[in-house]
Amino acid sequence: MRYSFKTFIAEAIASSSMDKAASLISAYLHKHIQSPVIHMPEPEGYHGSNGAGFGIRFFIPKGNKSLRLNWSAEGNVGNTSSLSSADVWLSGDEHYHFAFQGDESLVKTLPFIVSILDGKESPKTGTHIIVPEDNLAESYIVENAEANEIFDGILEMLPQSGFNKSAVWKQYKGAGMKVFDSMVAASNGAIVKDGTKFSFVGGNKGIQYLSANRTSILSDAGSIKVTVTKSASKETYAVSPKIEELEAQHERLSYEDQLGDLENLIKLTVNGSSNALFIAGRGGIGKTHTVEKVLADLGLQDGRGYFKNTGSASAAGIYSLLFKYRDSVILFDDSDDALGDQEARNIFKAATDTKKTRKLVWNKMGKNVVDPDSMTDEEMLDQGLIPRFFEFTGKIIFISNLPINKLDPDGAIRTRAYMIDINPTDVEVYAFMEKIADHIPLQDGLSLSNKERLHVIQLLKTGNSKQSANLRKLSRGFSMAAASKGSIADNQLERMIRAYA
């Protein structure tokens, strides 16, 4: 079953899993402000001129910025629907407080907060009514425009000759569509729909009627009221931030935490928070297994919901593959060679752009390249042809054995997609092996007890294999031990596991 991003984050943000929730929020902020984000490991209690409460603190070292999401009581911290306020510190000490009218949804307010942190929009003090998007995958500044401005703008459009709904989208994007739909529902017949077109037939009385119902229309459109104040006041804390310590922790996540973050990033990507996820790290540490497990948990299988491409592919092959699965999740595994070709890299850059719909273009001439207007997509696929251009709405998950600096040497991909480096130490891998030992399947007819499995892991630790610790060694070691029972002396088997597993 595929969950919406809103549902996923709502399930994750529970007081029992605050750190998991904070990691998700950090990932979202990192994606949209393109800067590392560090979060406090526990709620921060505060008291100041703006009131008292508890919040989750996030630090953005780039630009020396900080954000705290606030709840009125410690027991409410992380509740997705009861955010009471937010505080933003720009350049360290320029402090803005955002007080919401009543408790608000985190999903609604995050895009508004991002528009402040990314530096594209300066905070404006005063009381504002905004209509944010429900979908956290996008963060257009226009979506955070004042609701009254959107409302008045649509009122001016309605009586114009040739009015159409697309004009609202062009001017105000998703926020405008929400207000317009709410206006249609409340227009008392002043706005009528004919097929896919809308007409305004209300005249001056219709305009007056809509104006008189402004408050309820904006409320139905999901508007929120926020009061922004600028303050230089000091706060006292129940938990003091230790930024240097947090930054040191941020530099090195445990292996299990890395895999946990990977699982969450896969879910975020499939559910619309990003168009792509690139996974770096040496082979045999569970990258592919984790991806396929999470996709299966989301109800997706290879050939039904996603397509897995294993091995290298040319630029033309990648373009053709993206066309064939243009609306699906495409998983690239062991395809590092494709990133070594600049033409293929350019295709990946276009396909992983942050827009919902991306235009991909093939400029080379060829017998198999046709004008997309000359035949249907199905006809092209049946005949093995590709269009000169097409619209791509799919998602890409790319698993690589390369380190990040070689996977993305010019930094272009990481500005478009989530990117994670799975880099456990050998000690961590062996400790993880012990935890999952009983869950490693063996071939039919073979068996090992828990004691025997743990003994194999101990042999791998003390072995002289030239390979670093990895889960493929574990599987080989188990298979050697299980298949050798009664046929190879124990001392010989132990030596062979140390040397060859």
Secondary structure, 3 states (H helix, E strand, C coil): CCCCHHHHHHHHCCHHHHHHHHHHHHHHHHHHHCCCCEECCCCEEEEECCEEEEEEEEEECCCCEEEEEEECCHHHCCCCCCEEEEEEEECCCEEEEEEEEEEECHHHHHHHHHHHHCCCCCCCCEEEEECCCCCCCCCCHHHHCEHHHHHHHHHHHCCCCCCCHHHHHHHHHHHHHHHHHHHHHHCCCCEEEECCEEEECCHHHHHHHHHHCHHHHHHHCCCEEEEEEEECCCCEECCCCCHHHHHHHHHCCCHHHHHHHHHHHHHHHHCCCCCEEEEECCCCCCHHHHHHHHHHHCCCEECEEEEEEECCCCHHHHHHHHHHCCCCEEEEECCHHHHCCHHHHHHHHHHCCCCCCEEEECCCCCCCEECCCCCCHHHHHHCCCEECEEEECCEEEEECCCCHHHHCCCCCCCCCCEEEECCCCHHHHHHHHHHHHHHCCCCCCCCCCHHHHHHHHHHHHCCCCCCCCCHHHHHHHHHHHHHCCCCCCHHHHHHHHHHHC
